[in-house]
Amino acid sequence: MTFQAYLNNIEKQTGVNPEEMVKQAVNRGLTKPGAKSRPAIDWLMAEYSLSNAYAMAIIRLMRDKKLLD
């Protein structure tokens, strides 16, 4: 499955655009300098019932935007 397919499936599953999830993570302070990815993964899994693999796709999106190390 391609990265874009993961993002498309996330939106289908949750009804929320992955870009909106990134904005929400920023607003929640999950992307502050030095932030680890685990709190963001845990939040995505709890808030949106994402699997670890789908949560990691959102983490990759955050890393691509230089929001996480």
Buried (B, 14 or more C-beta within 10 A) or exposed (E): EEEEEBBEBBBEEBEEEBEEBBEBBBEEEBBEEEBEBEBBBEBBBEBBEBEEEBBBBBBBBBEEEEBBE
